[in-house]
């Protein structure tokens, strides 16, 4: 399997997952790289993306797997040709390589949440948020496939969290979160702050996915 | 991206349409260009990015090293609310700069019901609506597109109009502006000078005077403006710029495919059709050029669907050659080819086979009227026999769904004409029953009726529009007729929108204040059911004391001075009047390929002949 590590940032964070798939299909066409298709009545392309990213979240570690129809094209060459053929602003392939590791092995992600306060970070907010995230339980409204939005204790899915004051107007939460099945969307940490510490809720926040890990805690490639 | 915008994007639907950044968008250094153009499309991103005219002119303007053209679209209501509450003025996608920072603000206007969006976009940009309230050479507002053949309802808002095809004229406009800016001309001087460019109409240089009965008494050109402004055309389409390296949107748009324009104009002369008269003379691109452009488009965009674009695809002279060439290229690459706008009278078995090879798309016929008499009156030269023959071909070929489009309220229409529609539909159904290889599957016949809107520069430009109540009665006749049929789905346009369209299409300058008032009342996105609010429009007419019937049901004589009389599309007014007489006699006029009937448009085509 050919694997591409790519980033999605800037204006590209607003491209939805479905649009991203279509965008890649066109990028492959432009680069003149054919994707292998399943045989059968309704052939579909051998393409998969790991952990679909929510709209609005940036990432420096997105993974796209595919099987190239022409096996003589090396992953490095394919990456180069794709970058050369061009993407929308904010999408760029960082690396192309051969990998046999299954996407199912992914167990966690590292995310960075930057929380902006227009006036200033409230006095003691970093400590209060740190205490909240370190607490024994963390009940937030979470989307469930069967029941819709339900209050769920997500504490066990939050592997670690570190709150730091980046500047007088910004706090950052660096969090390690479960990914795959089950998973925790980093936005829910902001929901938790809004629910339990409304006075410390930020005016705006942005999230960046920093790294992907396997179940043993090693970087996944 | 500025932080303010970043903050509101999570709050709106489909944020990708507001960010720019698509593959092949043009970004330049604003310090290095002399002229900045905000190219505004008065509808949403999804509609505007599907527009070929917009893509052509975006490419042409950006080919000029000293100019930078950026795109602006109408925001959806949720975004407009956010912009207002966060005090964010309308911006251009490429740079994110406010529209009010631009030299030229251009609108592409193809549909009357987007007029309110033009005003609303100017408001969102923080600009005065009226030309006379915008001083200086900055922020000149101009417009082009089919609607500008009667720009009068927008006259007080626009500084000037670009008439006809913009390939050459747009460059001339930008060049003159560049000179004006370098030499520090006043706005007044610029408008006087640009009025001398062939194809440019400056509304403020024409004084409209009225009779006591409300009709025009005189149109007086001022300051040396020409009496008549004639639209511009491209002489040689093979050599004309075509955007083969255009923007590939990152989010899905309405026509999310490659659009290959094959010819301009139409050899037919359907008497209701504005495009049929306004896009004359007929000029084609050669298959060689089209095949080359198709390849370039596929290679550069990576898209895998091509649609051929024209007013009537099956009238393209060398269609078999083009279709074969395209299929040879598309089939092995799994690229879909679709051929829209096929006519019932020359939809051949062979052609159907070809299209079917790639993809079975929908089948649509537009007989427009139920009886041969009325079809002859409107010069829709298609016979019942031809429609049924095409349906036979299609049904025998396995199609089990067909769409039939009609108009109600056409000039000379009687109850007999209306009731002939269900009779024709019945015959189409019988045709299916007798020819389908699979009767168990059933058939879907979609019948759709639109409310006829008389348009400028057609033989019906003097006709009255049917009263909405009478229109409703005729719709009811059809609803009753189709009620018991399980195979027929009937839908019809509500008269409200068509009535307004008729007013805006043939309106004069007095409509401008209604438009202004309507936008003040919150009218916008009229082309969208979610937003169209007829009651607000009626309120605006009442507030301004303007009578709707004056513009809709009032009959006009051919001697009346029309608001668009200062403009020429090449087709002579007396020719249109004679065509109107032919309509009354239900006499057909042959298509341009059969015989030239001397409309006058050929005089624009110095490198002619037409339809060569």
Interface residues (C-beta under 8 A of the other chain):
Chain A: X10 X11 X12 X14 X15 X16 X19 X22 X23 X25 X26 X27 X28 X29 X30 X55 X56 X85 X86 X87 X88 X89 X90 X204 X206
Chain B: X1 X3 X6 X7 X9 X10 X15 X16 X18 X19 X20 X21 X22 X23 X24 X25 X248 X250 X251 X252 X298 X299 X300 X301 X302 X303 X304
